[in-house]
């Protein structure tokens, strides 16, 4: 998402506008000129204002317009959904910034995919707690509290190079489907991992190296036949691995049955686990 323009009546900002250019924008201004207020405003425009917070420093009190005007704001951006304009305004005194609308810029057509609650996560791809512990730095410093969602994304980046592809998560999913699965978390060489897989009697291994990451896929290898299959690194990863394993196991069973003179060709391999 590329933010193009912000307009705010928020804290010390009174109907002020901020025009942004493509790329990195560096805002330099004296202390107390409103830089932190603009960052807080951006967060509120994306994720909304917590009106349930009753603490003395709650945002609904801290950023009440100094002029006494109603709190409101506009955000214009270019997103995957197209050029959009977000509006948050105060319709009731006890619900500042509670009225929300999202339209395609220059039209009155509503962006139905965006709601007051889901707007930020839909546009940025992360929930508010991850945003506040990564991209957003408050005036008082970077938050260091634990966030399970952020930890999962970092772990996925470290192990696969992709935020949304987690091998530990895929292994958990395979276990739930009845497949015993292990992940190497010790940083051993491929040779050492293959040796260990052979030692524990693993029937299949999944290989992921730099070449595979660049292609966006992993390699599933049968330890029995040596045959390999490429598996895309996407949301269907664990299901695809399960299907490949079942198909390969069925093919090996057919081969063994043929060698024994048995006929098992009346059925098909189960590609999904019975519920």
DODOLUM-863355 format. One record per residue: residue in one letter; y, x, z negated of N, C-alpha, C, O in turn. Coordinates in pm, whole numbers, plus 50000, padded with zeros to 5 digits. Example, Ala and Ser with C-alpha at 12.3 -4.5 7.8 and 13.67 -1.06 7.14 Angstrom:
BEGIN
A494315131949220495505123049220496705132049220496685142449154/S497755128549292498945136749286500035129049213501145134149196/
END
This chain:
BEGIN
X498815008450000500005000050000501255008850000501305018849928/X502245005250079503515012450087504645003250042504944993250107/X505265006749930506364998649877507635001749955507995013449972/X508304991350002509504993250083510794990450007511774997750020/X510784979749927512034975949859511724968849728510784960949719/X512534971949626512464965049497513844959349466514864965649492/X513864947349411515114941249366514854935449227513894928049208/X515724938749131515414935348993516614930648912517724935848923/X516334920448831517164917048716516234918448597515454909448565/X516314930148533515244934348441515824945148350516144956048397/X515944942148220516534951948130517984954748170518794945648185/X518294967648186519654971448222519944969348371521084970448414/X518894966448449519074964248593519564949948617518894940348578/X520694948648680521274935348707521454933648856522404938748915/X520504926348919520514923949063520644937049141521354937949241/X519934947149092519964960149160518794961349257517764954849240/X518974969649359517954971549461517594986349473518424995149449/X516344988749512515875002349533515105002649665514044996649677/X515665009649763515035010949895514215023749896514705034449858/X512955022749939512065034249942511685037750085511575029050171/X511485050750109511115055650241509615058450246508995059950141/X509025059150365507605062650374507325076350312508165085450320/X506155077850250505815090550187506245091150043506475080849979/X506375103249991506725105449850508225103849829509025109849900/X508595095649731510005093549697510265099649560509585096349463/X511255108449552511655114649426512995108749383513995110049453/X512995102249267514215095949217514795104649107514175106449002/X515975110049131516645118749035517935112048990518765108349072/X518085110548859519275104148804519445108448659518475112948598/X520635107148602520865110948462520015102548366519515091948403/X519855107548245519145100048141519825086548118521045085148131/X518995076748083519465063148054520075056048175520835046548159/X519735060648294520275054148414519345043448469519715036048560/X518115042448412517225031648453515955035848525515245027348578/X515645048848527514435053448598513165047548535512295042348605/X513065048248402511895042748334511835027548346510765021648352/X513015021348351513065006848366512505002648502511804992548514/X512815010648607512275007648738510735008848740510065000548802/X510195018948673508725020548672508065008948595507015004048635/X508695004848484508164993448409508244980748493507334972448491/X509334979348567509504967748654508414967248762507854956648790/X508114978748820507064979348922505714974848865504974967348928/X505414979648745504154975648680504114960548658503084954148683/X505214954848611505264940548586505144932548715504474922148718/X505774937248822505684930248950504244930049001503814920249063/X503504940648975502114941349023501154933748932500304926248980/X501294935648801500294930448707500804919348616500024913648539/X502074916148624502604905548541503094910448405502904922148370/X503724901548331504294904648200503454898048091503154886148098/X503074905947992502284900747881503174892847786503894898647704/X503134879747797503994871347713503374868547576504024862747489/X502124872547557501454870247428501734881247326501464879547207/X502264892347373502574903447284503764899547195504864896847245/X503544899347066504594895246972505194907046895505964905146801/X504844919246936505364930946865506854932746894507354927646995/X507574939946807509024941846826509364948746958510424946247015/X508464957347006508734964747129508034958647250507854965247352/X507644945947240506994939247352507904939447474509124938447462/X507314940747592508094941647715508994929447735510094930547789/X508524917847691509324905647711510624906247632511594899647668/X510654914247524511894916147447512634928647496513854928547512/X511894939047519512484951947554513254951247686514274957947702/X512754943247780513364942847913514104929747942514284926148058/X514514922747837515394911347859516674916247925517264926047877/X517124910048031518354914648098519534915548001519794906247924/X520224926648006521344928747916522454918647941523224915447851/X522524913548062523594904248098523334890148046524224881648049/X522104887647998521744874247956521164865748069520794854248047/X521084871448188520504864248302518994862748284518394869248198/X518394854148364516944852448362516284864448429516774869548530/X515174868948373514434880148427513784876048560513144865548567/X513934884248664513314881248792513234893748877513904903748850/X512404893148982512294904849068511604901949199510914891849215/X511824911149295511224910249429510624923749463511204934249434/X509454923549525508814935649575508394933149719507664923749748/X508864941849810508444941149950507584953349980507924964549943/X506464951050049505534961950075504744959550202504634948250251/X504204970550256503254969750366501874972350307501634982850248/X500984962750322499654963750263498594960850369498924957650483/X497334962050331496244958950424496324944450471495884941050580/X496904935950386497044921750421498174919250519498274908450577/X499044929350539500224927950624501484930750543501394935250429/X502644928250602503914929750530504074917850437504074906350481/X504214920650307504254909950208505474911050119506044921850102/X505864899750062506964899249965506474891949841506034880449847/X506564898849726506174892949598507434888849523508424896049522/X507374877249460508484872349379507964867949243507024860049235/X508564873249138508304868449002509654864648942510614872348949/X509714852748884510964848148825510674840348697509524837048667/X511714837448625511574830348498511934815748517513094812248540/X510914807148507511144792748520511354786448384512064776348371/X510734792448280510884787448142511224799148052510714810148071/X512084796747954512544807547866511404814147790511464826047762/X510344806447757509234812047680508174818447769507124822647721/X508444819147901507504825247994508244833648097508274830148215/X508854844948054509604853348147508714858848257507594863348231/X509194858448379508474863048498507184855248519506254860148584/X507124843248466505884835448473505664828348605504524824648637/X506714826348683506584819648813506344830248920507114839748933/X505274828648997504854838849094504684832849232504204821549247/X505064840349333504764836449471504584849049554505164859449525/X503754847949659503534858949752503524853149893502744844149923/X504394858349978504484853350116504494865250210504774876550171/X504174862550336504324872750438505814874550465506534864850488/X506264887050462507694890050471508334883450593507834884350705/X509464876850568510204870250674509704856450710510204850150803/X508684851650634508144838250659508034830850526508284836450420/X507644818250536507364810450416505854808750398505414800950313/X505074815950477503624814650471503064822150350503304834050334/X502334815050266501784820850144500644830550174499864828450267/X500574841250095499444850550102498414845350001498524847949881/X497434838250050496514831149961495614840449881495064836549778/X495454852949927494594862449857495234868049731494564874449650/X496524865749713497244871349598497624860549499498194850249537/X497304862849373497694853849265498434861749159498434874049161/X499064854749067499814861448961498924870948881499374881648841/X497664866948857496764874948774496084886248851495844896948796/X495774883848980494964893549055495774902349148495214911149213/X497054900149156497894906749255497734921949254497414927949357/X497964928249139497914942849131496564948549168496474958149244/X495504942649114494164947849141493784945949287493124954549346/X494204934849348493904932549489494614942649578494014947749673/X495874945649548496654954649632496294969349609496254977149705/X496034973149486495794987249454494324990749441493945002449449/X493474980649420492044983249407491604987549270490454991549252/X492504986849170492144990649033492714980348936493784974848961/X492014977748824492564968648723493734975248650493964987248665/X494454967348571495654972348506495384983948412496164993448408/X494274983548337494034994348240493815007648311494225018048259/X493175007648429492995020048504494335024848559494625036748555/X495135015648611496455019148663497305025648555497975035648580/X497295020048434498145025048326497645038248268498375044848194/X496415042248300495885054748248495725065348357495135075848334/X496255062448475496135072148585497435073448661498165083248642/X497755063848747498945064948832500245062248758501295067148798/X500175054448650501395050248581501565058048451500695057848364/X502685064948438502975072748317504185066648248505265065948305/X503975062248125505075056248049506065066848005505795078848012/X507215062347961508245071547914507755079847796508175091347779/X506875074147715506375081147596505215090347627504705096947537/X504795090947754503725100247788502495093347843502425081047849/X501535101447885500315096447945499375091047840499075097847742/X498895078847859497935072947766496615080247775496185084147884/X495945082147660494675089547660493545081147603492445086347582/X493795068447578492725060147526491615058747630491865059947750/X490395056247582489255055147672489365042547757489815032047710/X488955043747880488855032347971487535033648045487345043048122/X486615024248021485295025048082485385024748234484675032148302/X486265016248287486405015248433486895028348493486405032648598/X487875034948426488385047748475487315058448466487155066448559/X486555058748354485485068548339484445067048449483955076948502/X484105054748483483115052348588483615057348723482845063148800/X484895055148752485445059648879485475074948886485165080748990/X485865081448776485905096048774484495101748790484305111348865/X483515095948719482135100448732481645099048875480955107948926/X481975088048939481565085849078482195096149170481535101449259/X483495099249148484165109249230483515122949216483345130149314/X483165126549092482565139649066481195140749130480875151149188/X480375130249121478995131049166478805127749313477865132749375/X479685119449371479485115249510480685117649599480555117249722/X481855120049540483045121449622483685108249659484695108049729/X483105097149614483615083949644483815076149514482945076349426/X484965069249501485245061649378484235050649353483825048249239/X483835043849460483005031849444481525034349466480745024949473/X481115047249476479705050449494479215058449375479565070149359/X478415052349292477915058749171476405059949177475705049949187/X475895072349172474455074149176473795069849046472665064949047/X474495071648934473925066748809473835051548811472865045748761/X474855045148869474825030548883473715026148977473025016248952/X473545033749088472475030449184471105032249119470195024249141/X470975042749037469695045048969469405033748872468255029248861/X470425029048801470225017748710469775005348785468894998048740/X470405003048902470034991348983468584992449031467854982549030/X468165004449074466785006449118465805004049004464734998349024/X466175008548885465285006248768465124991448742464034986848709/X466224983848758466134969448737465244962848843464724951948821/X465084969648958464224964449063462784969549052461954967249139/X462514976648942461154981248918460854995148972459694999248972/X461865002549019461665016049071462115026148967463265025948923/X461195034948927461555045448830462445055648900462025061549000/X463655057748850464615066648918465295075748817465585071748705/X465545088148860466245098048779467345104348862467235105448984/X468425108548794469515115848859469615129848798469495131448677/X469815139848881470025153348829471475154948788472375153848871/X471705157448660473055159248607473285173448557474265176148487/X472345182648593472395196348542472975206248643473155218048612/X473255201648763473825210448863472845220648918473245231448961/X471545217348917470545226748967470595227649119471115218749187/X470035238549173469985240349317469045230049378468215224149309/X469185227949510468315218449579466855222649564465975214249541/X466605235549577465235240549565464665237449426463515233149414/X465485239649323465025237049186464785222149163463855218249094/X465655213849222465485199449207464225194549278463515185949227/X463955200049397462745196349470461505200549393460505193249388/X461565212249333460445217149254460185208049134459035205049101/X461275203749070461145194648956460605181149001459745175248933/X461095176049113460615163249165459125163649193458405154149164/X458675174949250457235176549277456435177549147455315172549138/X457035183949047456365185748918456125172448848455065170348788/X457095163348856456955150448787456265140048874456095128548833/X455855144248994455125134949081455995124649149455525113649180/X457265127949174458155118549243457655116249385457265125649454/X457665103849428457205100549563458335101349665458095103349784/X459585099549617460735100149705461865107549637461995107449514/X462685114049717463895120349665465075116149753464905113449872/X466255115849693467485112949767468315125749768468655131049662/X468635130649886469365143149903470805140049941471065132350033/X471735146349869473155144449900473865157849892473995163649784/X474315162850006475065175250013476395173050080476785161650105/X477105183950110478425182650173478335175850309479185167650344/X477295179450387477145173450520476945158450509477515150650586/X476125154350411475855139950392477125132650347477395121550393/X477885138850257479125132550210480105130450324480765120050332/X480205140350414481105139050528480665127650620481505120850679/X479355125650630478835114850713478855101350641478695090850704/X479065101750508479065089350431477675083650412477495071450410/X476685092450399475325087750383474515097650301474885109350289/X473405092850245472475101350173471155101350250470925092850336/X470295111050219469015112350289467875108950193467715115350089/X467105098850228465925094950150464705101750212464415099650330/X463985109750134462845117350185461575113650112461555113149989/X460515111150187459205108550129458545121850097458395130250187/X458155124049973457495136549935456085137249992455515148150004/X455515125850028454145125450082454125128850231453365137450274/X454965122050308454935123850453455995133350505455895138450616/X457025135650424458125143950469459125136650555460125142450596/X458875123850584459785115950667461085113050591461095111650469/X462175112250666463485109750604464155097550667463845093750780/X465055091550592465845080150640467255081650586467435084850468/X468255079150670469655079950628470075066850565469815056150620/X470715067550447471155055750373472665056450357473195066250305/X473375046050401474835045850390475285045250245474675038450162/X476355052550215476925052450080477905040850069479115042650081/X477385029050046478225017350030477655008449922476745012449850/X478184996349910477774987449802476324983149808475784978449709/X475684984549925474284980349940473324992049924472144990849956/X473825003349873473025015649867471685013549796470635016649853/X471695008249673470455006949596469484997249662468284999749663/X470004986249718469124976649785468474982849909467304980549937/X469274990849985468734997350104467665007450067466635008350134/X467915015249960466905024849913465615017549877464525021949914/X465735006449806464554998749765463784993949888462554994949892/X464494988849988463834983850108463124995050183462004993250231/X463775006750193463165018150262461905022850189460895025950252/X461985023250056460825027449978459665017849998458525022150018/X459955004949993458894994950010458294995550149457074994750165/X459124997050252458634997950389457785010350409456725009850471/X458275021750355457535034250368456205033550294455175038150344/X456235027750173454995026650095453985017750166452785020450165/X454475007050228453574998050300452975004950421451795003050451/X453785013150491453285020550607452205030450565451195032050634/X452415037250450451405046550401450135039250360449035044250379/X450305027250303449155019150265448365014950389447135015150388/X449065010950494448415007250619447615018850676446485017250721/X448235030850674447555042650726446285045650648445235048550705/X446385044750513445215047250431444125036750455442945040050459/X444535024150472443575013450497442895015250631441685012950644/X443665019350733443075021750865442025032850858440975032050921/X442325043350780441375054350765440085049850699439015055550723/X440195039350615439015034050546438375022550621437355017050579/X438985018850734438435007850811438754994250756438044984550784/X439824993250677440214980450617441334974150698442144981350758/X441404960850699442454953650771443394947150671443014937850600/X444624952150666445624946150574446844941550652447924940050596/X446684939250781447824936150866448234921550861449074917250941/X447664913850771448004899650765449284896850692449784885550697/X449844906750623451064904350545452204913450588452034922150673/X453344911250528454534919350554454974925950424454754920350316/X455584937650433456024944350310457124936350242458024931350310/X457074934850111458124927450039459404935850034459414946449972/X460464931350099461704938950105462664935449994463714941849981/X462324925649915463164922649799462244918949685461194912849703/X462684922849566461834920449452461784905649418462844899349410/X460584899849398460504885649363461274882649236461314890849144/X461904870849230462674867049110461814857749023462254853348918/
END
